[in-house]
């Protein structure tokens, strides 16, 4: 899972680089001032990177929100006396498309000839969430220690997931407003500056030593302000302690 995270960060950085280059090129076309273009490149690239990271986090939250429905379906099926594979088959037959796709992949994994530990490890990227990790660890524990209380444990797990996700949605919504304001506040001065630099006398002023100092000071202050706002608005991410299965763990 660490490699997936590193790939996501690298992809988001590439997005920031591409957007930054495009914005910097556009700024140079308008102003013909290299330093302004550099500042716009840095600001636009930073904004694009943070937006891409926020979307990545949103995708992870969305993956986790489908797990309580999967847990409920498994619990209902097992309570009626069927096996886990039959429970997954019921989800494939009866669930909505977004859940059905994941259930189909899980069903293919659990129908394979691999050991249960390997099936659990292969299934975690399918659910791609802390909730999915806990569900699969519960399946593993039930297989090792008996499934007498498996249904009750599933119901408690689904209830805990829903309460946590409700709280997370509220926090993320508030964070979104703060971050949108921060990005607007960061971008607005540079848009105004770029429009002003279209005038030849303004462009000339920014090419002086004093103008360069003003630009670099503004860039440093903008970047520092953005980092402070991002740090203050950040919702702590839940650590996926079971994202990698350890066969020796019981």
Secondary structure by P-SEA (a helix, b strand, c coil): caaaaaaaaaaaaaaaaaaaaaaaaaaaaccccaaaaaaaaaaaaaaaaaaaaaaaaaaaaaaaaaaaaaaaaaaaaaaacccaaaaaaaaaacccaaaaaaaaaaaaaaaccccaaaaaaaaccccccaaaaaaaaaaaaaaaccccaaaaaaaaaaaaaaaaaaaaaaaaaaaaaaaaaaaaaaaaaaaaaaaaaccaaaaaaaacaaaaaaaaaaaaaaaaaaaaaaaaaccccccccccccccccc
